[in-house]
Amino acid sequence: MKNPPKIPTSQVTSESVFFMKRRELLKALGAGAVGLAVSSQAHAGLFSWFSDESPSVPVTPRKQLTFIQPEAYQSSLVLTPEDKVIGYNNFYEFGLGKADPAENAHTLITDEWKVTIDGEVNRPLTLNLDDINRKFPLEERIYRMRCVEAWSMTIPWIGFPLAKLLALVEPTSKAKYVAFETQYAPEQMPGQKSRFIGGGLPYPYIEGLRLDEAMNPLTLLATGVYGKTLPNQNGAPIRLVVPWKYGFKGIKSIVKIRLTEQMPETTWNLSAPNEYGFYANVNPNVNHPRWSQATERFIGSGGLGHVSRQPTLLFNGYGEQVASLYKDMDLRRYF
């Protein structure tokens, strides 16, 4: 396994951005002032995402994990601070604002969690968390994370290669794709219950990979971050991490994995197929219809007026490991 690309220390996310709560932002912007000029106070509120302030986020107990640290995944990348990763993210099941998941995800119950793996397999399985922890030794992997919204982080995930799980169920010759489904629990996930809170998406959330993508050594099922179990807002108790793809491919709180012969219909691709392709590979040469993907913002890289950007890397910098998966493919058509 070749080392992933190095990120300069100057591009490390600073200590504060994750905590600009949606309600504070709306207040700053003036919730009823649609179409009016935004005041300097509103701009300050908006750009506090990139300041050096350190507001707090709700803290829930998390268990320390035992894991190894493979050298190939440890030495090259500089970490984003933990408070940002657990305080600033997208998980529409708990609200549309970046701080909403951290505020609201405590309602998710992860006790008695089970994951079913079935479809085009010889040995379908249903595993609980104890089964998963016993069967799959954990390792820490430091990966770049690139959001489709053009911001990025560097995160030390803890988990195990998805390929190890798929090997247990023995995919049949008909298996060409892997579909993932998140927990469907509207009483625990307010965004699933309310189209307003959940962005109008069809739930449960579904994502998918081609089988060769799923079997790639980089593809990870994560059960922890920063040495501890995943917080609910980051996809507890188990989520997908595919570092060369935009972050929305990393489905959270997985309860079902199904191997299929046909390409699965996925949540964002169904909702806006011209904006969110099935593959969702990070590509600076293919813009989102509403913004450029040529550069990305390192959250917290400076105070107001000093927000820096860097060029986006093809496949998020993991081309050496994954470009062969897309040999001779038109990456503009299959975006």
N, C-alpha and C positions, 0 to 999 in steps of 0.2 A: 504494500500500500504506500503510495507516494504522499509526501507531506502536502497538506492543503496550503493555499497561498497565505503569505504573511500580511497582516494589517498593521500599518504604522501606528505607534503609540499616540501620535497626534490626532488620530481619528477615533480614539476611544470615546464612547458616549459619556458625558459628564454625570454629575450626581443627581439631577433634579427633574427631568422633563415629564416623568410619568404621572405626575400628580396634579396636573391641571384638570380639575374635575369638570365634567360636562356642564353641570349646573353653573359653575363659576364662569365658564366660557360664555354660556348663553346670557348670563347676567351682564357680563362685560360688553357683549355685542348688542344687548338690548333685544330681548326675545320678540318684542312686537314691532321692531323697527326694520322690518324687511324692506329692502330697497333704499334705505337711508344711508348716508355716508357713515362709515365706521369711525368712531372717535379715537383719539390717541390712547385713551384708557383701554378701549376695546383691543386695539393693536397690541398694547402691552400685555393684556390678558392672553391673547392668542399666542404671542411669541414667548410667553413664560414657559411654554413647552420646551424651549431651547435655552432657557436661562440657567443660572447656577443655584436657584432656590432648591430647597429640599423639603417640600411638604410631605406629610406622612401618609401611609396607606394602611388599611386594615391588616392586621397580622393574625394569622391562624397557625396553630401548632403544626409542625411538619416533622416527620421522622427522619433521622439520619440514616443514610443508606451505606451499604458496603459495596465497593466497586473497585475495579482495576482502572488504570489510566494508561492505555496503550500510547506509546511514545509518538506514534505517527499522528495522533490527534491532539497532542498536548502542547507542543513547543512553539507553534507558529502564530497563534492568534491571541490578541489581547482582549480581555473580557469587558463587556458592558457591565456596569454595577448591578448587583442583584435587585436592588429596590426598583430599578427601572423596568427590568424584565417582568417582575411580578406586579407592577403597578400601571403599566401602559401597554395595552394590547387590544386586539379585536377578538371578541367572543360574543356575537350578536344574540346568542341565547340569553345573555344577561344584560343587554342594552347596547346602544349604538355608540356611546361615548367611550373614549379610550380608558377612562378611569372606572367606567361602570362595571366591568367584570370583577375588578378587585373589591368593589363595594358590595356587589350583589351575589357573587358566586358561592357565598357561604350556605346558600339554600340547597346546593347540590349534595345529595347523599351518596357517598361512594362505598359505604359498607356493603358487603355481600355482592360486590361487583363481579360480573361474569362477562367473558368475551367468547362469542361463538365464531368458529371458522368452519365454513361449509362451502357448498357449491361443487365445482369441478375438482373434487379431491377424492382420494381413496380412503382417507381416514379423517372424517369430520370430528372436530373436537369442541368441547365447551370447557373453558378454563376459568377458574377464579383467581384472585390475586395471589393466593398462596401457591397455586399451581405454577403461575407465571414466575414468581420469585424463585421457586425451587428449580424449575427447568432451565432458566436462562440466566446465567451469571451476568451481572451488570458491569458496564464500562462507561467511563466518562469520555464524551467526545465534544470538543470545542468546535462549533460550526458558526459560520456566518449565517445570518438570517436576513433576507431581503423581502420587505413587504411590497405588494403591488402598488401601494400608495407612495412609493419612492422614498421610504426611510429604511434604515437597516440597524442591526445590532450584531453582537457577537456573544454567543450563549454556550455555557457548558452543560449540555444535556447529559443525562444519565439514562441508559437503556440498553437495548440489545438489538442486533441486526434483525430486521424483519425476515430476512432469508432463513434464519434459524427456525422461526415459527412455521414458515411455509414448508420447510423440509419435513417437519413433523406430520403435516397433513397429506403429504404426497400429492401434489397437483397432477391431474390427469393430462393426457395429450390434448384435450380440448381447452384447457385453461390458457387463456391469452391475456386476461386482465384481472385486476384485484380491486374490488369495491369495498369501501369502508363506510360504516354508518355510526353516527354518534348516538348517545342516549336520547331517547324521546321521553321526556318527563315534564309536561307543561306546568305542573304544579310546583316543580322545583326550578324550572328554567322559564322565567317570565317572558322572554323573547319568543319562545315557542308558543306561548299562550296568546300573545298580543302581537298582531302584525305591526302595530305602531312601534312597540319596543324592539321587535325582532327584525325590523327592516323589510318586512313583507316577503321574506324568503320562505320557500316551502321547507318544512321540517318533517322528519329529522334530516340533519345535514348529511350529505353524501359526497364522498370524494372517490377518486380512482386513479390507478396507475396501470400502465402496461406491466405484464408479468416480469419482463426483463428489467424494468425500472425498479420494481419491488424487490427483485433479487440482487440489485446492485449493492455492493458492500457498504456504501454510504447511507443507504436507507435505514432509518432507525425507528424502532418503537420505543418511545421515551416514557419512563415512569418517574423520573426525577429531574431536578435542576439545582445547581449550586450545592450539590452534596446531600440534598434532602428530597423527600417525595415532592411530587408536583403540587403546587397550589391549585385549587379548583379553577381559578381564572386562567391558568396556563394549560388546562386540559386534563386534570386529574380524573382517574388514576392512570390512564394510559393514552398516549397520543402518537401521531405520526410526525416524523421530521424528515423532510426531503430537501437537503440544503441547496440544491441547484435550481429549485423551483420557487416561485413566489409563495409567500407564507400561507395564503389561503388553502394551499394544497395540504398543509399540515393539519389534518382533521383532529379535533380534540375529543376527549371523553368517549373513546371507541367502545362499542358493545358488539359490533358484528363486522366480520371480514368474510367476504364471499368471493370465490374465484369464479370467473365467468368466461364464456366464449366470446361474448359480444362486449363492445366498449360500454361501460356503465354511464348512465346519465348522471351528471354531477350537479350539485346545487347551484353554484355560480354560473356554470356553463348553461344551465337551463334558464336561469333568471336573466342573463345578459350575454348571449353567445357571441355577440360582436365585440365584447369587452374582455371576456374571460374564457380563454380557450381551454380545452381539455388538458393540454400538455403544460401550459403555464411555466415554461422554462424561462428563467431570467435572461432577457435579451435586450441590450441597449439599443438595438437597431429596429425593434418593433415597439412602437409607442402604444400606450393605452390611448383609446380614442379621445380622452379628455386631458391627457398630460403626457409629457415626455418621459421616457424611461432611460434616457441617455445618462442621467446623473442620479445620485441618491443623496439624501440628507442623513448625516449622522446626528441623531437626536442628542441634544445637549452639547454639541460641539463648540458652542460659544454663547455668549449672552446676546441680548437684543441688538441687532445690527451686525452681529458677527457670526451668523449662521453659515457654515461652510458646506460645500458639496464635493463629492468626488465622482469620478466616472464610474458608471455601472459596468461590471465585468460580465461577459458572456458566460452563461451557466453559473453566475454568481462566483466565478473564480474556480469552479470545479470541472472545467472543460477537459483537463487531462484525464480525469476519472470517468467522465460520462459522455463526452462528445461522440464516441463510437456508437452509442445507442441511437443516434439520429443521423448516421451516415446516409447521405443522398436524400435526406428529407428536406422539403421546403419549409424552413422554420418560420416563414411569414404566413404560410397557409396553415401549418400545424403549430399554432402559437399557444 
